[in-house]
Amino acid sequence: MGFEVIDRLGDKLRMQRAKTRKNALVSEGVYRGERLALCKPLTYMNLSGEAVRDLCRWYKVEPEDALIISDDVDLPVGTIRLRPYGGAGTHNGWRSIIQETGSNRFPRIRVGVGSPPPEWDLANWVLAGFQSPEEKKIIEDALNRACDAAIEFLDSGIEKAMNLYNRANEPTAKTDTKA
């Protein structure tokens, strides 16, 4: 989900074509007079903290000034949640980021993908994609809202983005299955 949002954000902001830097695909540009880098770690998700750590050092960015976008199996499909910081929860990628950087102070946008059925492996669930037209519409809307929320973060900070995008962002139809 994070990569999908980053791709949309890059298109919307007309960012440069991505190049490899510090174990990530990085698109650079300028937004409202400030340097901006959109980064997609090339490590396994469970090791994404290595790329985040190295990119923060390279760009001299404090955790509070970075925004991390990820999926979340603990949120209903299509729900987005913004927070100024927090723990890893059940997300191994977040666990890696917090461990490698020594900080949980990263603002975040989480995109809900729902919980897997008992017979599904968690990794397969997250990577499976959405099948039904209803699910695809719900996720499409969530990805667009997450992209808009990221722009609001850039424009006004995490508090305003949270106030705007954490309100009434539940998907129009509830679903917890992908098949």
Protein Blocks (a to p, Z undefined) as FASTA:
>chain_A
ZZmmmmmmmmmnopacdddeehiacddddeehiacdddddfbdfklmmmmmmmmmmmnop
afklpccddddfkbcehiacddfbdcekjafklmmmmmmnopakbccddddebjadfklc
fklmmmnopfbfmlmmmmmmmmmmmmmmmmmmmmnojklmmmmmmgopacfbdcfbfZZ
